Amino acid sequence: MKNKFMKRAIELSKESINSGGGPFGSVIVQNDKIISEGINRVTVNNDPTAHGEIVAIRNACKELNTFNLSNCSLYSSCEPCPMCMSAIYWSRIGKVFYANTRDDAKKIEFDDSFIYSEISKKNKDRSILMEQILRDEALEAFEIWKNKTDKTKY
């Protein structure tokens, strides 16, 4: 079954190219059934977050009416980038299968090396300025959340 799902993700990566997107496709599987698919829509939608994995996660959450995909697996035509890996962790997907590696992607000018190196740096050392302001005011919202008795934890 794994090969079947990965073949679909690879088909989607080719469909993405043919429809103006980047060469990335993903499927999310639950109980040996594809519940969502995603193709890269970054340039088509002018949305830098519209990677195949993110699109598939959004579709799966909508389909299942939940933000918790812990009983799902994701199949991606390529090793997920740092943003997609974060979304995978946030959605609690239990298992990820991928075909191409980040080094394969780098060879066709999809290079995330810079992002990987930036993440490990301290805020003051990153190439994008990160400046903390109005922390006391922002902490008020955290205090409200902390004391809320009917919140949905995630």
C-alpha positions in Angstrom: 0.0 0.0 0.0 2.9 2.4 0.8 4.0 2.4 -2.8 0.5 3.0 -4.1 0.2 6.2 -1.9 3.7 7.4 -2.8 3.0 6.9 -6.5 -0.1 9.1 -6.1 2.0 11.8 -4.4 4.5 11.6 -7.3 1.7 11.8 -9.9 0.4 14.9 -8.1 3.9 16.5 -8.2 3.8 16.1 -12.0 0.2 17.5 -12.1 1.4 20.5 -10.1 4.1 21.2 -12.7 1.6 21.0 -15.5 -0.8 23.4 -13.7 1.9 26.1 -13.0 3.1 25.0 -9.6 6.3 23.6 -8.3 7.2 19.8 -8.5 5.7 18.8 -5.2 2.7 16.6 -4.3 1.4 15.0 -1.1 -1.4 12.8 0.1 -2.6 12.1 3.6 -3.8 8.6 4.4 -6.0 7.3 7.2 -6.9 3.6 7.6 -5.3 2.8 4.2 -7.5 5.4 2.4 -6.4 8.7 0.9 -8.4 11.4 2.7 -6.7 14.4 1.1 -4.3 15.5 -1.5 -2.2 18.6 -2.0 -0.1 20.1 -4.8 2.2 23.1 -4.7 0.3 26.3 -5.3 2.9 28.8 -4.2 3.1 30.7 -7.6 -0.4 29.9 -8.7 -2.0 31.4 -5.6 0.8 33.9 -4.7 1.0 32.1 -1.3 4.5 31.2 -0.1 2.8 28.8 2.4 0.9 26.8 -0.2 3.3 23.9 -0.3 1.9 20.5 -1.2 2.1 19.2 2.3 0.4 22.3 3.8 -2.4 22.1 1.2 -2.9 18.4 2.0 -2.9 19.1 5.7 -5.5 21.9 5.3 -7.7 19.6 3.2 -7.4 16.7 5.6 -8.3 18.9 8.6 -11.3 20.2 6.7 -12.4 16.7 5.6 -12.0 15.2 9.1 -13.2 18.4 10.9 -10.2 18.3 13.3 -6.8 19.8 13.7 -5.4 16.6 15.1 -4.2 14.2 12.4 -2.4 11.8 14.8 -4.0 8.8 13.2 -2.8 9.8 9.7 0.3 9.3 7.6 1.6 11.8 5.0 3.2 10.8 1.7 5.2 13.5 0.0 7.1 13.5 -3.3 9.9 15.2 -1.5 11.4 15.5 2.0 9.3 18.2 3.7 10.9 21.6 4.2 11.2 23.2 7.6 7.8 25.0 7.3 6.0 21.8 6.3 7.8 19.8 9.0 6.5 22.3 11.6 2.9 21.9 10.2 3.4 18.1 10.4 4.3 18.4 14.0 1.5 20.8 14.8 -1.1 18.6 13.1 0.4 15.6 15.0 0.7 13.4 11.8 2.2 10.1 13.0 4.3 9.0 10.1 5.9 10.7 7.1 7.1 8.9 3.9 9.0 10.9 1.3 10.6 10.2 -2.1 13.1 12.9 -3.2 15.5 14.3 -0.6 16.3 17.9 0.4 19.6 17.4 -1.5 17.7 16.4 -4.7 15.5 19.5 -4.3 18.6 21.6 -3.8 19.9 20.4 -7.2 16.9 21.9 -8.9 17.1 25.2 -7.0 14.8 24.5 -4.1 17.4 24.9 -1.4 16.3 25.2 2.2 19.8 25.1 3.7 19.6 28.8 4.6 16.4 28.3 6.6 17.8 25.3 8.4 20.8 27.3 9.4 18.7 30.4 10.5 16.4 28.4 12.7 19.3 27.2 14.9 20.5 30.8 15.5 19.7 33.1 18.3 17.1 35.8 17.4 19.8 38.5 17.4 21.9 36.6 15.0 19.3 35.9 12.3 19.3 37.7 9.0 15.7 38.9 9.5 15.5 41.5 12.3 13.6 40.2 15.3 12.7 42.8 17.8 10.5 42.3 20.8 8.1 45.1 21.7 5.0 45.5 23.9 5.5 42.2 25.8 3.5 43.3 28.9 0.5 44.2 26.8 0.7 40.9 24.9 1.0 38.9 28.1 -2.5 40.0 29.0 -3.9 37.8 26.2 -1.9 34.9 27.5 -3.2 35.5 31.0 -6.8 35.4 29.7 -6.1 32.2 27.9 -4.5 30.6 30.9 -7.6 31.4 33.0 -10.1 30.4 30.4 -11.9 27.2 31.6 -13.6 26.2 28.3 -10.6 26.4 25.9 -9.8 23.8 23.4 -6.1 22.9 23.9 -4.0 22.1 21.0 
